[in-house]
Amino acid sequence: MTTGFESLEHELPNGGWPRSNLIELLSQQSGIGSTQLLKPMLARLSQSQKIALIQPLYLPQRMACQYWGIDTSRLFWIKAKSTADAL
């Protein structure tokens, strides 16, 4: 699935995001805009599918998501009671 970023697609296996899989975005530092990488894909997918964000670093802002073209009625976020480190 296209990422919306040509230079990123050259780096990813099969030239884009995997289909029908979990995509985990890991960054060494929070607040550097890594969620921007998912913006085109989230907007496209939200038109036909539900999307779950599991333990995102920041609570998604409804107005920002709508501005990005994401159907927020199909966007869910899940906050765990604890992280894997706390187990």
N, C-alpha and C positions, 0 to 999 in steps of 0.2 A: 504494500500500500504506500502510495507516495507520501513523503513527509512534508512537501511544500517547500523544501529547501534543497536545491540541486546539489550543492557541495556536500551536504549531509548524506544524501542518497548514494554518492560515490563511495562513502566510507562504510555504509551498512551492508551486511550480507543480503543478497538478492535485491539490492538497490532500493530498499525502503523498509518501513515498519513491517514486522511479521503480521500475517493475517490470522485471526482466530486464536490469538495467544495473549498472554499477560505481557504487558510492557512495563518494565520497572525502570524508573528513571532515578539513578543514583548520582549525587553530586557531593563533592568534598566540602562544599560550603553552601549554606542556605542563602537565599536572597540574591542570587546572581542571574536570575531570569531564566532558569532552565525550563520552567513550565512553558515558556514561549515556544520551545521546540515542538510541543504537543498541540499548540493552538490550531493549526490548519487541520490536523487529523481529528481533533475533538469536535470542531465545527462540522466537519463532513459526516462523521459517525453519528452525531447527536440528531441528525435529521431522520435517521431510520432505526437507531438502536439506543438502548439504555447504556449509560457509562457509569462505572463505579470508580471513584477515587479512594483508594485505601490508604489511610494514615498520611494524607498529604501534609507537607511541612506547614502550609498555611491554609486557612479556611478559604475556599474559593469565594470570591465576591460576585454576587449575582449580576450586578450591573456591568462589571468587566467581562464576565462570561457572555452576556447578551451582546455586548459591543463586539466581541470576537466572533459572533455568529453562532454561538453554542445554544442549543435549545435547553434551557435550564430545567425544564420539566422532566427531562430525561437524564439529568445529571445527579448522581448520588455520591455522598462521601461517607466513608465509614471510619469512625475513630475507635481504635482498640482501647481497652481498659489499661493495657500495659504494652510495652514493647517487648520484642524477643529478648533483649538484654536483661529485662527485669524478671524473666522466668527462672 
